[in-house]
Amino acid sequence: MEKTLKVNFKKSAIKIILGFFCVVTLSSCSTMTPTQQRVLSGAGIGAVGGAVVGGLTAGSPATGAAVGAAVGAGLGAAAGALTK
């Protein structure tokens, strides 16, 4: 019983922290330049894609997310520079 309560508390705490993080990061996007928005969205999309690929290929989802975020941010910056 005690273990179940600890697990449920951890899950609730993680959900609250992630919700707060989402609200803060989404509200800060309104003052960003279009290039900054492309870098951020590229990093986010890359992180999700990298985590999925890392998990599906029996690799590490965390490593896949890190690599995907870096590649996505680079591509987003390149796209931002090309569209000026």
Salt bridges, closest charged atoms under 4 A:
GLU2 OE2 - LYS6 NZ 3.43
